[in-house]
Amino acid sequence: MTVVIPSFGLDALLRTCLASLASSLQVAAIDDVRVVVADNGSSNPYRVEHLGGDRLEILRLDQRTSFARACNMAARSAPARRYLFLNNDVLLHPQAIADVVGTMDAVRNAGICGARLVFPDDRIQHCGVKMDDGPIGPYHEFAG
């Protein structure tokens, strides 16, 4: 598995994300993992020794680029059977990765598995995207 986290200059936030990731990977008992942080042009480049983690790699992008391009570049740098794409502000529940991997294993024809994002007050921020051919386009059906 390759975990891709694009980030731009928010060191403390990224460290918190990486700590929650490590916890969730431990609960899921996943050892074969590469974590690639796409440093999206931060003025002070990220360094592995400042972020911690023995499975961490930094892909330095000297010029800031789009989120999607940073994700694609990082994914290409670390080929894998499965990818987990995270924002740098995500705090994973300890059981999150085990649940996602379990879902992907159980539903063999699934190509993607999304997450439920919850605000600190337990309201749903995001719980799936609905694709619509109408003027709305893709939208968060279960927000709020």
C-alpha positions as CSV (number, residue, x, y, z in Angstrom):
1,M,0.0,0.0,0.0
2,T,1.1,3.5,-0.8
3,V,-0.2,6.4,1.3
4,V,-0.1,9.8,-0.5
5,I,-0.4,13.0,1.4
6,P,0.0,16.3,-0.5
7,S,1.0,19.1,1.8
8,F,2.1,22.8,1.6
9,G,3.9,24.2,4.6
10,L,1.7,23.1,7.5
11,D,4.3,21.0,9.5
12,A,2.4,20.6,12.8
13,L,-0.8,19.6,11.0
14,L,1.1,17.1,8.8
15,R,2.8,15.6,11.9
16,T,-0.6,15.1,13.6
17,C,-1.9,13.5,10.4
18,L,1.1,11.2,10.2
19,A,0.7,10.2,13.9
20,S,-3.0,9.2,13.4
21,L,-1.9,7.3,10.2
22,A,0.7,5.4,12.1
23,S,-1.9,4.4,14.7
24,S,-4.4,3.3,12.2
25,L,-1.8,1.3,10.2
26,Q,-0.8,-0.4,13.5
27,V,-4.4,-1.4,14.3
28,A,-4.8,-2.7,10.7
29,A,-1.5,-4.7,11.1
30,I,-0.3,-3.3,7.8
31,D,3.5,-3.3,7.6
32,D,4.1,-3.2,3.9
33,V,3.4,0.4,3.3
34,R,5.1,3.5,1.9
35,V,4.1,6.9,2.9
36,V,4.8,9.6,0.4
37,V,4.4,13.2,1.3
38,A,4.2,15.4,-1.8
39,D,5.8,18.6,-0.6
40,N,3.9,21.0,-2.8
41,G,6.4,23.8,-3.0
42,S,6.7,24.7,0.7
43,S,9.0,27.6,1.4
44,N,10.8,25.4,4.0
45,P,11.1,22.0,2.4
46,Y,10.0,19.0,4.5
47,R,12.6,16.7,5.9
48,V,12.0,13.1,7.0
49,E,13.9,13.7,10.2
50,H,11.6,16.5,11.2
51,L,8.4,14.6,10.4
52,G,9.4,11.2,11.7
53,G,8.4,7.8,10.5
54,D,10.6,5.0,9.2
55,R,8.3,4.5,6.1
56,L,8.2,8.1,5.1
57,E,9.4,9.5,1.8
58,I,9.3,13.1,0.7
59,L,8.6,14.0,-3.0
60,R,9.7,17.6,-3.3
61,L,7.8,19.6,-5.9
62,D,9.7,22.8,-6.3
63,Q,6.7,24.7,-7.8
64,R,3.3,24.5,-6.3
65,T,0.9,22.5,-8.4
66,S,-2.7,21.3,-8.1
67,F,-3.8,18.8,-5.5
68,A,-4.6,16.2,-8.2
69,R,-1.3,16.6,-10.0
70,A,0.6,16.4,-6.7
71,C,-1.3,13.2,-5.9
72,N,-0.6,11.7,-9.3
73,M,3.1,12.5,-9.1
74,A,3.4,11.0,-5.6
75,A,1.5,7.8,-6.7
76,R,3.8,7.4,-9.7
77,S,6.8,7.6,-7.5
78,A,5.7,4.7,-5.3
79,P,3.8,2.0,-7.4
80,A,1.4,-0.2,-5.3
81,R,-1.6,-2.4,-5.6
82,R,-3.6,-0.1,-3.3
83,Y,-3.4,3.6,-2.6
84,L,-4.7,5.7,0.2
85,F,-5.0,9.4,-0.6
86,L,-5.2,11.7,2.4
87,N,-5.4,15.4,3.0
88,N,-2.8,16.7,5.5
89,D,-5.6,17.8,7.9
90,V,-7.1,14.3,8.2
91,L,-7.2,12.6,11.6
92,L,-7.8,9.0,11.1
93,H,-9.9,6.9,13.5
94,P,-7.6,4.1,14.7
95,Q,-10.0,1.5,13.1
96,A,-10.3,3.5,9.8
97,I,-7.7,1.7,7.6
98,A,-8.7,-1.7,8.8
99,D,-12.3,-1.0,7.9
100,V,-11.4,0.4,4.4
101,V,-9.1,-2.6,3.6
102,G,-11.8,-5.0,4.9
103,T,-14.4,-3.4,2.6
104,M,-12.1,-3.5,-0.4
105,D,-11.3,-7.2,0.3
106,A,-14.9,-8.1,0.8
107,V,-16.1,-6.3,-2.4
108,R,-13.7,-7.6,-5.0
109,N,-15.0,-5.5,-7.9
110,A,-14.8,-2.3,-5.9
111,G,-12.2,0.1,-7.4
112,I,-12.5,2.9,-4.8
113,C,-13.6,3.3,-1.2
114,G,-14.4,6.7,0.2
115,A,-14.5,7.8,3.8
116,R,-17.0,9.4,6.1
117,L,-15.6,12.7,7.4
118,V,-17.0,13.9,10.7
119,F,-16.7,17.4,12.3
120,P,-15.6,17.5,15.9
121,D,-19.2,17.9,17.0
122,D,-20.1,14.6,15.2
123,R,-22.0,16.2,12.3
124,I,-21.2,14.6,9.0
125,Q,-19.0,16.7,6.7
126,H,-18.8,14.2,3.9
127,C,-20.2,10.7,3.5
128,G,-20.0,9.9,-0.2
129,V,-20.2,11.7,-3.5
130,K,-23.2,11.3,-5.8
131,M,-22.5,11.7,-9.5
132,D,-25.3,13.6,-11.3
133,D,-25.6,14.3,-15.1
134,G,-27.5,17.4,-14.4
135,P,-26.3,20.9,-13.7
136,I,-25.2,20.1,-10.1
137,G,-22.5,17.6,-11.1
138,P,-20.8,15.6,-8.3
139,Y,-21.9,16.6,-4.9
140,H,-21.9,15.5,-1.2
141,E,-25.2,13.9,-0.8
142,F,-25.0,13.3,3.0
143,A,-23.4,16.6,4.2
144,G,-24.5,18.3,7.4
